[in-house]
Amino acid sequence: MHIIGKNITGRSVEDFTKLLNVVHNSIEKNFSAKSAVEIALYDLFAQNLKTPLYKLLGGTKREFKTGITISLNCIDTMITDCVEAEKQGFGSLKIKLGDDYKEDIKRVINIKKALHVETSLKLDANQGWSKEDCVEFLNSIEKHQIPIELIEQPVKKGDIEGLKYIKEKSSIPILADESVFSPMDAVKILEKDAVDFVNIKLDKCGGISNALLIADICKLYGVKCMIGCMLEGAISVGAAAHVASARRETITMLDLDAPILCKTSLVSGGVKFDGADIKLSDGYGLGINGMIAR
Ligand SMILES: [Mg+2]
């Protein structure tokens, strides 16, 4: 159980734990659905205790910066998107790659040339390369002296040996995304020392409980985490921001850009997403006041 706080009685925590177990034992996989139900339960539980969720989970920090993801496209479009993101105040861009690795090298070289020196680049190959492609890619990036913060999931999710092979040859840190869905996945990959970072997503692991558990497992191995999201709305991505607050020592990178990609939000209150800035509400639970009528 990940809840702390002197106002919680043993019985209420027990009941809450039983509810979470019902969610997780109800059906195989279906992690997004389980995450949605879990988020609602955590929100209600914190509301009943009249405390913000992040505080219930042990967090204190309310303000964060997120990076933004740039979709895989032709080079010109990606450069335009990167420059626009930079203008909007994003200091960290995650560039989607995973095409032919030689084309990807051209993408990164040209994107870097178009941006300010201080703009940080993360790369996400989305399982698109072989381990040999990745090493070729890394050699070329090193030759061009392009600073890269990390490379996410260069090879297929089950290729843990491939990740380890790359990590041993790379000066750029390697982050696991699709390779880590569950807490047990985290243990397996970290036991093999196959990656430098782990990307946690609530929709991938089944919700807040497993996200906290994965962060705690990573802490045991001395590995830092990113917290990311799918194309989700402000409620579930907001819940991920509460998790980031609760495990701020381990979750050092936020990639929670989905709400700012939405044209409108139906949520009143809750976590505020404003460009690169994320601010947690101090309202009870997730701090959501209601839904905006359309
Ligand atoms: Mg990814």
Residues whose N, C-alpha, C, O or C-beta is under 5 A from the ligand:
A	BS01	MG	D124 E152 D177
